[in-house]
Amino acid sequence: HSLILLLPLLQNAELGKRAPRWIRDNEVTMCMKCKEPFNALTRRRHHCRACGHVVCWKCSDYKAHLEYDGNKLNKVCKDCYHVIIGCTDSEEKKKKGILEIESAEVSGNSVICSFLQYMEKSKPWQKAWCVIPKQEALVLYMYGAPQDVKALATIPLLGYTVDDTPRSADLPHSFKLTQSKSVHSFAADNEELKQKWLKVIHLAVKGETPECQNELQVN
């Protein structure tokens, strides 16, 4: 299924004035406000009626009158509540850490992004949304899902050695990044996707960036 990553979020001035695009439940693995992971205990997901973000029950416990819905009271997230009632929250202005860059933000301006299978050391393989942003073409960001607001990990690619030999017959399109004792294994769904990633990574490990700035986004 194609993933819509580039649609702009509603601007503050438009909040409540028109219906937002709802982020699909399967596009996130955590609350888009407090970053609490959705699991067996916090599996219930809610949508903010103002911005369309997927949030946990704690972050959806606000209500505001929305113009597009005849000024009826609707469930909204904390951020939208403060904007709509005209109250600013200084805490929200704190500087984001490197892992707190939103996936949609970097995916929409990336050298390449797609799902890959990922394994570190002897841990089980897991599916990850991987992104190399244009502004940081030497860094690989890994997210749980395309719309997550916090990265699971980042890998500075400079200096890594690339091994494109498949690990097993079960993962014929795999490759491995090694540096000292650090080993990261990846597997693509097909050979074409693997080669697209290797083209970018082979440059990044040498400190180079792609000459072609055309986005290699894989939906």
N, C-alpha and C positions, 0 to 999 in steps of 0.2 A: 504494500500500500504506500502511496506517496505521502510524504510528511510535509505539512505546510509549516515552514519554519520562518518565513520571511514576512508574514503579515505583521504590521506594526501594532503594538499594544495601544489601547486607547490613551490619548493624552489626558492629563489631569483635568483640563477644561471640559473634556467631553464625557467624563465619568458620570454615569447616570442619565445622560441625555440620549444615548442610543445603546441598543443591545450589543454586548461584546461578543467576540468569537470565543466560544468555550474551548478551553484546552481539554483534550480527551484524557480520560482516566489513565489509559495505558501509555501516555506520553510522559508521565512522571512517576518517580518512585518515592518522592518525599513531598511534604507540604511545601508549597511554593512561597510561603511566608516565613515560618519558623524553622524550616528545613528538617522537621521531625520525620524520620522514615515511616512509610506506611507498612505496617506488618500485621501480624495476627491480632495484636492488641489495639492498634490504631488503624485498622483497615477501612474504617468508614471515611469516605471522601466527600467533600462538599464543594460546590462551585460558588464563587463570589458572583453575585448578580450584576456587579458593576464592571469588574475587569475580566471576568471569565476564568480566573486562575483556580486551580485545584488546591484546596486547603483542608487542614484537619479541623476537627470540631472546635478546638480551642480558638483557632484563628477565624472561625466563621461565626462567632458568637456576637455579632454586631448587626444592627439594622439601620437602614437609612431610606429616605423617600427617594425613589428613582423616577425621573421625569419621563423616561421612555415607557414606563409601566403605569402611567396615569398618576404619578406621585404616590403610589402605594409603598408601604414599608416592605423592604426586601432584605434578605440576608446578605451581608457584605463582609469583606475581610477588614481587618484593623486598618490597613493602609488607606483603603478607599473610604472607610468611615471618616477618618481624620480629614481627608481631602474634601469630601462632600460637605461636612459640617464646618469646614474652614479652620480646622485645628492642625497645626504642624507638629510633627514628632521629631525632635532633634536627634533622637537615637537612630532614626532611619538614615541619617546623613553621614553616619560613621563610615570610614573608608573600608571598602571591601577587601578581604584577604584574597590571595591568589586563587584559592579553591572556590571562592564565592562569586566568581564570574558566571553569569547565567549561560546555560548551554545554548539557548536560542540566540543570545547576543553574539557568541563566537561562531556558531554554526552558520549564521546568516552572512558572515564575512570571513569565510574560511578558504584555505587552500584545498582542503579535502575533509570530508566528514562522512561517516557511515557507521553502521553496526559492525563490530568485529567480536569474535570470541577471544577472551583474554585469560591467561594463566600466569600466576607469579609463583615461582618455586614449585612446591608440590601441592599447592592449593587446587581445588577443582576449577575447571573451566567455567567462565561466566560470560554472559553477553554484555557488552559495553558499547555505549555510543561514543565513538572516538572522533576527535576534532583536532586539526592543526590550523590555528587561526592565521590569517594573513599578517596581522600585526605582530604575531609571535610565531613565525614559521619554523622555529627551532624547538618548539615545545608541543608535546602531545597531551591533550586534555582528555580525560576519560570520565564519562557520566553514566549513570544508571539508565537514563532515558533521555530522549531529545529535548524535553522541555524542563529538565531538572535545573534548579537554581543554584546548585552547588556541585562541584566536581568531586568524584571519588578519589582521584589522584591526578598528578601531572608528571610527565617524564621529560626532562630537558634532554633532547636527543643528541646534542653535540658530544662527540667522543665515543658514542656507542658503536659496537661492531654488529653488522647485519649478517645473519645467517638465514638464507632463504630456502634451506633444505627442509622439506616436510618432515614433521616429527613422526607421523604414522600414516598408515593407509586410511585411517578414519578421518584424518585432517590433512587432506592432500594440498590445501592452499594455505599452509601455515608458514610463518617466519618467526625469527627469534632475534631479540636485541640483547646484547650482553656488554657489560662494562664492569671490570673487576668481579666482584661477587654478586652484582646485580644482574638478574636475568628476567626478561619479560618476553612471554610467548604470545603470539597473535595468530588467528586463523580467519581468513576471509571466506565468504560463501562460494566464491568462484575465482578462477585464475585471473580473469580480467581485473577484478577488484583488487586482488593481491598485488598485481603489477602496478596499478595506479598508486597504491600506498607505498610500494617499494621505490617508485620513481621519486616521490617526495622525500621519503625517509633517507634514501642514499645521499641526497643533497644536504639534508639537515644535519646528519651526523658529521659532515665535513664543514659545517658552519655556513652552508650556502642555501639560498632560497630559489624557488622556481622562477625562471625568467618570464614564463607565461603566467599572468595573474588570473587567467580564467579559472573560475571555481570548478573543482572536481567533486562537486557535491553528489553523493549517491543517495537517491531516495529509495 
